[in-house]
Amino acid sequence: MEQLHSRHRQEQRDLQARITQKRKSATKKTRKGINDECAELERHLKEAQDLEIANLETPTERNEDADIPSTDPEPVLEKLDSDGIEPQMQNLAIPSVTTKNEETRKPNRQKARLARRAAKQEHIVAQAAEEAQDLPDLRQREIDAMRTLYSSRGLQEHGIRSDGHCLYAAVADQLITHHHGLMPETSLNGRTAITESSGPPYKVTRFVAASYIQDHADNFLPFLEEPLEEYVGKIRDTGEWGGHLELLALAKVYDVDINVLQSTGQIDRIESGSDKTKLTLWLSYYRHNFGLGEHYNSLRPAS
């Protein structure tokens, strides 16, 4: 019995050596098939050895003439070598287990980046909204302050459209309200090119301001950041905003003083510089109340 066990152990070692060598020579495509064959060899050897042990332990039941199955793995291995696992495995398509992960890995990272970006933007918006709650409502404060100033000075506001022409439209409304007329008494270069019926009133005041600045270029050139012709062209032909220089030109050409009231109570007074001036125009100036930003309205006497 001991000799039998010793032989069995030797057979197992020999088989393991052959299996190890076979697995080392396997390729990626043939590995699964060789593993299955090696498992079959191990099962066959174990069954044969178990049968030998059983026959040795019960000699009265053993058939002396029966052939004991050979436990030598050599024939099986030789069959593997002769038939060849490689040709049989070449037709077997083994799907790559990494293909799907490789395809989905990048989209997953992209989705994660987008999610982080969206979360960051939401946080910024929420933070801005929270900070905005603590800020004063500048627009409403400006409106309330203006209403108080109008009441104290006996004025009422006439709204002017916020479209880039507001300064010229507000001055035109003041001139019409005070029956002054839109055509100035001062002689202007190209005056015959426009009349009071040439279009909306702001077009007349735009033309008058542009002509006065052009005729008195020496008084305005030091304050210009572009060529004179371009500057007066914007005043006359576009919706370019007006400011202090244009108010000064209008005050001089129409021989009026212009008061510009701000919500702080400050009054910017643009004077004509003439001793004959008898009329004062009133405009309101807003910094926060309109979509385009700075804005002028006309202030009429309260009725």
Phi, psi and omega in degrees: 000319180295321178296322179296314178298320179297316179296321179297319180296320178296319178298320179295320179295318179298317180296318180296323178295317179294321180295317179300315179297320180294318180293326179295326182274358183286147174264177180298324182284328185264355187300316183296316180296318180293321178299319178296318180295319180295321176297323178294320177299314180297320178295318180297317179296318181296317179297318180294317180293321178297323179293320177299315181296319180296318180293326180289324181283338179233075186294331183291337182263358185278135176273113186295328183275351183289143177275124177282127181304137181289136177262006181286121181283356185303313181300321181293316180294322178297323178296320178299319181291320184286315181287319179085119175285326187302310181299325182288330184274343183295329180276357181267118180275114180258112183294145178283128183280349182262351186299311183296319180296321180293325181288325186267345185297313183295313176302323179295319178294321180296316178299322179295319178296317180296321180294319179294320179296317180296319179296322179294318179295319178298321179295319180296316180297316180295321179294318179296319179296321179294319179292324181296330180295332181272351180274150177289149176279092186297323181297312181292323177299319181295317179299312181298318180294319180296317181299320178296317180294320178299315183297319183289339183250005179067039181241156172227145187272136171250114185293138177245140181300135180272089185219014182098342180259007193300320181299313183290324179291322179293318177296318179298318179297320178297315180297317179292319180300322182266013176056038182275326184094146184271342180267118184287159177283335181293137178289130181237146175294124180078021183299328183289353182282351183213148176226176181294341180261017184282358181148199177305147182306326182295335178294324179292313181293328175296312181298318182295316180296316180298318181294320181295316180297321180293321180286337182238049187302324184299333181278345186244336184305321181299342183257001183266144178252011179211166180303147184302314183299320178294319183296309182290332176296321178294320179296315188282322193243357183233184176262025179300137180297153174254163181212212187298318181298320181290322176297321179296316179297319181291321178298319183285317185288328179265356180058052179225159169264148181234121175259130179246113185266131177248163185295339178285351185096352180289140177240116175271118184255118176257115185259150180285333182082012182250142177287344183272357183295127179235349186245137176241127177264146180241128174235149171256146183236121181250142176256331190236356194271348187231153187300326181279357180101239182295143186206147177243137170240165179264138180247111180263161174298139180293137182273000000 
